[in-house]
Amino acid sequence: MGNDTPNEARQFWEDWYQKGAKPWTGRPNAILKQFAESLPTGTALDLGCSEGNSAVWLAQQGWQVTGADISSTALERAAGHAADAGVSERTHFGQHDLSQSFPAGQFDLVYALYLESPMHLSRAQVLKQAADAVASGGLLLIVTHASVLPWAWKQEEIVFPEPQEALDSIGLNLDGWNTDFLGAPERELTGPDGRAATVKDIIIALRRQP
């Protein structure tokens, strides 16, 4: 996977969406919603926005949202969902292979939800850029899997890091940051086949000091 080219990564995700994947639910990510509801509205950056579930919801709450994704198909669908919700003026969606390019600007909320890929992704580099994009007083929210989904198409023996290990692996300079939350709480989830399961997520929430 380390030898994947940008074109191969882009094509992988285009095929994934065009062959039937439609992850639109009309609902935001529950963890993002929990954190965002306590924040004043401002500007947000959604890294790996897919079809815009969270971006459209934030825009409905009054945020100005920039969404970035590698797939033009996902971005076209996200823009369509934003239009249907009447929030096109508060959303902007742009195509980025985040290992190669990154949205410009500073944002009050920058979030990366399950920014994981079977294709090569310079994840630590991307998350460092995400931290750089957080404005003074703003929040960086990173959410990753900490358990295998029972209905995942491929079951593997995976050793997940502890929350502190996950944070350390990014290599951020935490001078000037406060940790709002660092942990791996459990939550109940219903899968696409109707099965219920208890899963864990690693949540990293860092606030840049004013």
VEXDREN-2710 file (C-alpha; in Angstrom, 1 decimal):
% VEXDREN-2710
k/r/px/py/pz
1/MET/0.0/0.0/0.0
2/GLY/2.9/2.3/0.6
3/ASN/3.5/2.4/-3.2
4/ASP/0.0/3.6/-4.2
5/THR/0.1/6.6/-6.4
6/PRO/-2.3/9.6/-6.0
7/ASN/-4.2/8.5/-9.1
8/GLU/-4.6/5.0/-7.7
9/ALA/-6.0/6.3/-4.4
10/ARG/-8.4/8.6/-6.2
11/GLN/-9.6/5.8/-8.5
12/PHE/-10.1/3.4/-5.6
13/TRP/-12.5/5.8/-3.9
14/GLU/-14.2/6.8/-7.1
15/ASP/-14.9/3.1/-7.8
16/TRP/-16.1/2.6/-4.2
17/TYR/-18.7/5.3/-4.6
18/GLN/-19.7/4.6/-8.2
19/LYS/-20.2/0.9/-7.6
20/GLY/-23.0/1.6/-5.1
21/ALA/-21.6/3.0/-1.8
22/LYS/-24.0/5.7/-0.7
23/PRO/-23.2/6.6/2.9
24/TRP/-25.6/9.5/3.1
25/THR/-27.9/9.2/6.2
26/GLY/-28.9/12.8/6.8
27/ARG/-27.5/12.5/10.3
28/PRO/-24.2/13.9/11.7
29/ASN/-21.6/11.7/13.3
30/ALA/-22.8/11.3/16.9
31/ILE/-19.4/12.2/18.5
32/LEU/-19.0/15.3/16.4
33/LYS/-22.6/16.4/17.3
34/GLN/-21.8/15.9/21.0
35/PHE/-18.8/18.2/20.8
36/ALA/-20.2/20.8/18.3
37/GLU/-23.3/21.4/20.3
38/SER/-21.3/23.0/23.1
39/LEU/-19.4/25.3/20.7
40/PRO/-20.3/28.7/19.3
41/THR/-21.0/28.6/15.6
42/GLY/-18.1/29.6/13.4
43/THR/-16.0/28.1/10.6
44/ALA/-15.4/24.3/10.3
45/LEU/-13.2/22.1/8.2
46/ASP/-14.4/18.5/7.5
47/LEU/-11.5/16.3/6.4
48/GLY/-12.7/13.3/4.4
49/CYS/-16.2/14.7/4.3
50/SER/-17.7/11.9/2.1
51/GLU/-21.3/12.8/1.2
52/GLY/-21.5/15.5/3.8
53/ASN/-23.6/14.1/6.6
54/SER/-21.8/16.1/9.3
55/ALA/-20.9/19.1/7.1
56/VAL/-24.6/19.6/6.1
57/TRP/-25.7/19.3/9.7
58/LEU/-23.2/21.8/10.9
59/ALA/-24.3/24.2/8.2
60/GLN/-27.9/23.8/9.3
61/GLN/-26.7/24.9/12.8
62/GLY/-25.2/28.1/11.3
63/TRP/-21.6/27.1/10.7
64/GLN/-19.6/27.9/7.6
65/VAL/-18.2/24.6/6.5
66/THR/-15.5/23.5/4.1
67/GLY/-15.5/19.9/3.2
68/ALA/-12.6/18.0/1.6
69/ASP/-12.6/14.6/0.0
70/ILE/-10.6/12.7/-2.6
71/SER/-13.7/11.5/-4.5
72/SER/-15.4/13.9/-7.0
73/THR/-18.5/11.6/-6.8
74/ALA/-18.7/12.0/-3.1
75/LEU/-18.3/15.8/-3.4
76/GLU/-21.0/16.1/-6.0
77/ARG/-23.4/14.2/-3.8
78/ALA/-22.4/16.3/-0.8
79/ALA/-23.1/19.5/-2.7
80/GLY/-26.4/18.1/-3.8
81/HIS/-27.4/17.2/-0.2
82/ALA/-26.4/20.7/0.9
83/ALA/-28.6/22.2/-1.8
84/ASP/-31.5/20.0/-0.8
85/ALA/-31.1/21.2/2.8
86/GLY/-30.9/24.8/1.7
87/VAL/-27.4/25.4/3.0
88/SER/-25.3/25.7/-0.2
89/GLU/-24.3/29.3/0.8
90/ARG/-22.8/27.9/4.0
91/THR/-20.9/25.0/2.5
92/HIS/-17.9/24.7/0.2
93/PHE/-16.7/21.3/-1.0
94/GLY/-13.3/20.8/-2.6
95/GLN/-11.4/17.8/-4.0
96/HIS/-8.2/17.0/-2.1
97/ASP/-5.9/14.0/-1.8
98/LEU/-4.9/15.1/1.6
99/SER/-1.5/13.5/1.2
100/GLN/-0.9/15.9/-1.7
101/SER/-3.0/19.1/-1.0
102/PHE/-4.8/20.6/1.9
103/PRO/-7.5/23.3/2.2
104/ALA/-6.3/26.8/2.9
105/GLY/-7.4/28.8/5.8
106/GLN/-7.9/28.8/9.6
107/PHE/-11.0/27.3/11.2
108/ASP/-12.7/27.3/14.6
109/LEU/-13.4/23.5/14.3
110/VAL/-11.3/21.0/12.4
111/TYR/-12.3/17.4/12.4
112/ALA/-11.2/14.1/11.0
113/LEU/-13.7/11.3/11.5
114/TYR/-12.3/7.8/10.8
115/LEU/-9.6/9.2/8.4
116/GLU/-8.4/5.7/7.6
117/SER/-7.8/4.2/4.2
118/PRO/-6.7/0.9/2.6
119/MET/-4.7/3.0/0.2
120/HIS/-1.6/4.9/1.3
121/LEU/-2.3/7.9/3.4
122/SER/0.3/10.1/5.2
123/ARG/-2.1/10.2/8.1
124/ALA/0.3/11.8/10.7
125/GLN/1.3/14.5/8.2
126/VAL/-2.4/15.2/7.4
127/LEU/-3.3/15.5/11.1
128/LYS/-0.4/17.8/11.7
129/GLN/-1.7/20.0/8.9
130/ALA/-5.1/19.7/10.5
131/ALA/-3.7/21.1/13.8
132/ASP/-2.0/24.0/11.9
133/ALA/-5.5/24.8/10.4
134/VAL/-7.1/25.4/13.9
135/ALA/-7.6/29.0/14.7
136/SER/-6.8/30.5/18.1
137/GLY/-9.3/29.1/20.7
138/GLY/-10.5/26.5/18.2
139/LEU/-11.0/22.7/18.5
140/LEU/-9.3/19.8/16.7
141/LEU/-11.4/16.6/16.9
142/ILE/-10.0/13.3/15.7
143/VAL/-12.0/10.1/15.9
144/THR/-10.7/6.7/15.0
145/HIS/-11.9/3.1/15.4
146/ALA/-10.8/1.3/18.6
147/SER/-12.6/-2.0/17.9
148/VAL/-13.5/-4.1/14.8
149/LEU/-17.1/-3.7/13.6
150/PRO/-18.8/-7.1/13.8
151/TRP/-20.3/-6.6/10.3
152/ALA/-17.1/-5.4/8.6
153/TRP/-16.5/-7.0/5.3
154/LYS/-13.0/-8.2/6.4
155/GLN/-12.4/-9.4/9.9
156/GLU/-8.8/-9.1/11.0
157/GLU/-6.9/-9.5/14.2
158/ILE/-6.0/-5.8/14.9
159/VAL/-4.2/-4.5/17.9
160/PHE/-5.6/-1.0/18.5
161/PRO/-3.5/1.6/20.3
162/GLU/-4.4/3.1/23.6
163/PRO/-5.6/6.7/23.3
164/GLN/-2.3/8.2/24.5
165/GLU/-0.4/6.1/22.0
166/ALA/-2.8/7.3/19.2
167/LEU/-2.1/10.9/20.1
168/ASP/1.7/10.3/20.4
169/SER/1.8/8.7/17.0
170/ILE/0.7/11.9/15.3
171/GLY/3.8/13.7/16.7
172/LEU/2.1/17.0/17.4
173/ASN/3.8/19.7/19.4
174/LEU/1.3/20.2/22.2
175/ASP/2.7/23.4/23.5
176/GLY/-0.1/25.9/23.3
177/TRP/-2.8/23.2/23.4
178/ASN/-5.2/22.0/26.1
179/THR/-6.7/18.5/26.0
180/ASP/-10.4/18.7/26.2
181/PHE/-10.9/14.9/25.9
182/LEU/-8.7/11.9/25.4
183/GLY/-10.2/8.4/25.7
184/ALA/-11.9/5.4/24.1
185/PRO/-15.5/5.3/25.3
186/GLU/-17.9/2.6/24.3
187/ARG/-21.1/3.2/22.4
188/GLU/-24.0/1.1/21.1
189/LEU/-24.3/0.9/17.3
190/THR/-26.7/-0.8/14.9
191/GLY/-25.1/-2.2/11.8
192/PRO/-26.5/-2.2/8.2
193/ASP/-27.9/-5.7/8.8
194/GLY/-29.8/-4.6/11.9
195/ARG/-27.3/-6.2/14.3
196/ALA/-26.6/-4.3/17.5
197/ALA/-23.0/-4.1/18.9
198/THR/-20.9/-2.3/21.4
199/VAL/-18.0/-0.6/19.8
200/LYS/-15.2/1.7/21.0
201/ASP/-13.7/4.8/19.4
202/ILE/-10.6/6.7/20.2
203/ILE/-11.5/10.4/20.7
204/ILE/-8.9/13.1/20.7
205/ALA/-10.2/16.6/21.3
206/LEU/-7.5/19.3/21.5
207/ARG/-8.2/23.1/22.0
208/ARG/-5.7/25.7/20.8
209/GLN/-5.0/28.2/23.5
210/PRO/-6.1/31.8/22.7
END
